[in-house]
Amino acid sequence: MKKVVVTGANGFVGSAVCRELSVRGIEVIAVVRDGGSDMASIGALSGIRIACCPMDQYSKLPDIIGDRDIDVFYHFAWEGSSGPKRGDDAVQQNNIRYTCDLVRACGAMECKRFVFASSIMIYEIMTQIEKSLVPGINTLYCSAKLAADYMAATIAASLGIDYLRGVISNIYGPREKSARLINSSLRKLLRGEHCAFSPGEQLYDFIYCDDAAVAFAEIGDIGLPQRPYYIGSMEPRPLKEFLMIMRDQVDPQIGIGLGELTHNGFSLTYEEFDIRALNRDTGFVPKVPFDEGIRRTIRWLKEQEI
């Protein structure tokens, strides 16, 4: 693997992958939406070339990027991965279309490997469908991820492209700006605000951003086509254990509201998929323990003068 394309390259996960690929000496064509995009996370990296292209223009990438010696396409760009747009059906339908456009662009550029950033939530929606459960509005996001995944895989097969999936559990770490659990909770704790949670009995898993970036690099380089690679610590635990570690790293004396909220979501048993396939096929092992990753994240948040 010598040259890759990365969409969503200046996002939280995409930028972490760009940093890892840059360290490995791999040339990265970083696809961002426009020239005004925030490049702070990737601008100074070696071997990075910026290509501006809105998601609705992915079909034009073969003209925007003239290279025809690209080894892997990585697709991280996705609008509405958190916040209110998760439940916006128009936004999520567009994400499906843009993903399919990108696979066709990959084929037109004679690239033979495509890595899709999937989500553990696809297993939740699959189980909900199997059990005929009533879906919540935010399942529009995971429904779109599932549809985009299978449609992209189908198009890739028709074009002779090796299709690979990196199934993200919960990635956390410095530089995250979304409202997802760890980022928003740590910010509140550092500000002295009260945090309310469910009892936290459901199984969860988290992986530090640098470890996740290594995982994606390995998937693109030596992963096996069609195999869904779960990206996590491989040691899921009850959510409350992670929450207590977060609290302790901020201040062990702070009270947190475990049980103040009701858990209405669907809980996975982690038997729905193979959590060790990535280790078997690539040798990948996460290196950053959760408490250390939280310490690093807190240090970064404090540097941002939260």
N, C-alpha and C positions, 0 to 999 in steps of 0.2 A: 504494500500500500504506500504509494508515493504522493498521490494528489487526490483530494476529495472536495466535494461540495457540501456545505453545511447551511441549511436554511434555519432561520431563527438564530443566527450565529451570535447576536448580541443579547439574547435572552439569558435567563438564569442557567438553564441546563446547556443550551447551545454554546454559550461562552466558555463554560467549564470544559466541554469537549474540545473546543478550539484550542484552549490552553494546553490540554493534554496532547493533542495532535501536534501542536507547535513544538512542544518539548521533544517529541519523537522525531522531529525533522521532517514532518509531512507538510506539503504545501496545501493550504486551505483556501478555497474560494468561498468567502463568507457572504452569503446572500442575506441582505437586509432590505427593509421595505423602501427606504428612501434615503437621500443624502443627508437629511436632518436627523437620522437615527442616532441614538446615543452609542458612541463607539468606545466609551471609556474602558469597557471590560475586555476589548480585543484589539484596540487600535495600535497598541505598542508591541504586540506579539510579532515574532519573526515568522516569515513565510505566509503571512496573511494577505490576501487580496480581496478587496471589497467589490461586490457586485450588487448594485441597487436594483431591486425588482419587487414591486408589490405582489402580494399573494395572488391577486386576480390576474396577474400577468405572467404567471409561471410558464404558460405555453410559449412565451417569447424568450425563455432562458437560452435555448440553443443559439439564438441570434445575439443575445447580450453577452454570453460566455462562448467564445470561439473555440475553447479547448476541446479536443476529442481524444484525450488520453487520461481521462478521469477514472479512477479506480472504484470509488464509492460515493454514492449520494447519501447524506444523512438528512432526515427530515424532522426538524424540531418545531418549526413555525406552526402555531395554532392559536387562533383568536378565541378568547373566552375559555381558557383553561382554568380560570378561577374567577370568582366574583359573579355579578348578575348575568353576564353573557353566557354562563354555563347553561342557563335555562332559556336562551334565545334560539329558537329553532332555525331562524333564517341564518344566523351567524354559524351555527353548527353545520347546517347543510352546505354552506359555502366552504367550510373546512374540508368536507368530503370531496367536493369538486376540485378544490385547489390541490389536494393530495393526488387525485387521479391525474390532473394536468402535469404534476411534477414527475410522476412515473413515466408518462409519455415523453416528457422533456429528457428524462434520464436515458430513455431508449434512443431518442433522436441524437443525443450526444455520444452514443456508442459506449455508454457506461453499463457494466454488467452486474453491478451490485447496488442494492437499494436497502437502506436501513430505516425502518419506521419506528418512531418513538411512540409506543403504545402505552397503555395504562392498566394498572391492576384492576381498575374499575370495570374493565370489559368483562372480567369474570363475575363481578357483582351483577351486571345487567344480564349476563347469560343465565345465571342462577335464578334471578328474578323472573325471567321469561319461562324457565323450566318449571318454576313453582307457581306460575300465574299470579305473582304478587302485583299489587297496584304500584306503579312507578311514581316517584316524585319528579318534580319539574327539572331538577338538576341531573336526572338521568339522561336528559337530552345530550349532555356532553359525552357521557360514556357510550351512549347509543351511537353517536356520530363517530367516536373513536373506533368502535367495533365495525361499523359500516365502512369507514375509510380504510381500515386494515384489510378487510376481506376484498373490497373492490380493488384496492391497490395491488394486493397479492395476485388477483385474477389478471389484471392488466399486465403486471410484471411477467407472469407466466406466459402470456400470449406474445410478449416481446423478447422472450429468452433472457430475462433479467433474474438473477438470484435475489430473492426477497427475504429479508431478515427482520425480526422484530425484537426490539428491546422493550420489555414490559416493565415500566417504572412503578415501583412501590410508592415510596415517599422520599423524595430527595430534599435535603436541607443543607444549609451552610451559608457562608458570607455571600453578599451581593444579591440575595433574594429580596424582591420588592413586593411579592404577591401577598394576598391575605390568607395564605394557607396556614395550617395549624401551628407549626413550630415558629415560623417567622412572626406571625401576629401575636402568639402567646408570649414569646420572649420579649418582644417590644413592650407589651403591657406589663409584664413582671418587672422589667427594668425601670419602667415609669412609676412603679408602685401601684398600678391599677389592679383591681380584683379580676381574677380569671375564673370563669365558671365552666365546668366540664360535665360530661356524662360520668357515670360510675367508672368508666374506663375498663370494663371487663373484656371487651372485644379485642381480638388479636390484631396487632399492628406490626409494621416493620418500617424501619427508616434506614437510609444510607446517605453518608456524607457525599457532598457534591464531587469532590476530587476522586473518590472511589467510583462513583457512578460514571465519571468521565473515562476512567480507565476501562470500565466494563464496556462502554460503547465503543471505545477504540478497539478492544479485542473482538467484539462482535463483528465490526466492519472488516477487520483484518482476517480473522480465521474462523468466524462463526459459521455454522452449517445452515444452508438455506431452508426456509420454511419452519425452522424450529423457533418457538417463542422462548426468548431468554429473559427470565425474571431477573430484575436488577434490584437487589435488596441485601440485607445483612445475612440472609439465609437462617436467621434465628428470630422468628417472630415471637413477640411477647405481649401480654396484656397492655393496652395503651396506658393504664395508670402507672405502670413501672417507668415508662418513658417520661411521663409528666412529672413524676416525683424527682427523677434525675434532673430534669430541666429546672424545677423549683430549687433543688439543692445547689445547683451550679450558680444560680442567681443569689439566693439567700435561703438557707435551710429554715429560717424562722418565719418565712412568709407562709401564710395560709392560702391554700388553693381550693376552689370549690368543686371538689370531686363529688359527683352525685347531684349537683344542683340543676343539671340539665338532664333531660330524658334522651336516651339513645333510641332514635327512630329508624336509623339506617340498617342496612343489611350487613351482617358480619360473615366474613370468610373464615373458613377453617384452615386455609392454606394447603388443604389436600386437593384443591381443585386444579392445581397445576404443579409443575416440577420446579421447585425452588433451587435445585442444585445442577440443573442442566448446564448453566454457564461455567460453573467450576469444572465439570467433567470434560466439556468440549474445549475450553480455553485455558484452564488452570487458574482462572480468576478467583482471588480471595480478597474481601474487603480488609483494609488495613487500619482504618480509623474507628476506634470504639465510639459508641454513642456519647459517653461523657466527655471524651476529648473533642469530638466534633462540636458538641454544644459549647464547650469552653472557647473554641476558636470562633464560633458564631457570635457568642456574647462579646468577645474581644472586638470583633469587627463592628458590631452594633454600637458599642461604646465609642469606638473611633468615629462613628458617624454622628456622635452627639445626640443620641436618641433622647 
